Amino acid sequence: MTLRDRTEWVETIEDGWNVLVGANKEKILKAIKELNQTEKHAHTNSATERQEKG
């Protein structure tokens, strides 16, 4: 998450590794929520894979 309106690292945005939020509180909170959901999903998938490999 980049707290700026622009970045010289456009490939991080294009590849989905980063999001520009500037100083917009709503965009910041939305990005945090989305990151948390992604993290939860990743942890759930990892746990399921470990159980299946058991």
Secondary structure in CASP SS format (residue, H / E / C, confidence):
PFRMAT SS
TARGET T0000
AUTHOR 0000-0000-0000
METHOD secondary structure of the structure
MODEL  1
M C 1.00
T E 1.00
L C 1.00
R C 1.00
D C 1.00
R C 1.00
T C 1.00
E C 1.00
W C 1.00
V H 1.00
E H 1.00
T H 1.00
I H 1.00
E H 1.00
D C 1.00
G C 1.00
W C 1.00
N C 1.00
V C 1.00
L E 1.00
V C 1.00
G C 1.00
A C 1.00
N C 1.00
K H 1.00
E H 1.00
K H 1.00
I H 1.00
L H 1.00
K H 1.00
A H 1.00
I H 1.00
K H 1.00
E H 1.00
L H 1.00
N H 1.00
Q H 1.00
T H 1.00
E H 1.00
K H 1.00
H H 1.00
A H 1.00
H H 1.00
T H 1.00
N H 1.00
S H 1.00
A H 1.00
T H 1.00
E H 1.00
R H 1.00
Q H 1.00
E H 1.00
K H 1.00
G C 1.00
END
